[in-house]
Amino acid sequence: MEDKVKSRVTVYIMGEEYILRGSSTPERMQSVGRYVDRLMKSLAENNLQMSRQKIAVLAALNLADELLKLKEESLQSSGEVEKRGDNNDLV
């Protein structure tokens, strides 16, 4: 079994330092960190009385919603291809 090389990067989210380790490229991990930082800062600006913990949960819910919408869209578009008969089944 081949081990993937793990990258290590430091990102800052709402002023806090986080060290990320993963098989993604450092650029990708930095991009993800910036995305989460922007989302949480935007939520914090619109919810001034909300704690960081609640902002983090709200950000997670927003990200989960985005992910589920994309998955549903992907399933719908793949279903449309099958309905049109554009699939390449051998049977």
Secondary structure as GFF3:
##gff-version 3
##sequence-region A 1 91
A	DSSP	beta_strand	7	13	.	.	.	ID=ss1
A	DSSP	beta_strand	16	22	.	.	.	ID=ss2
A	DSSP	alpha_helix	26	46	.	.	.	ID=ss3
A	DSSP	alpha_helix	52	84	.	.	.	ID=ss4
###
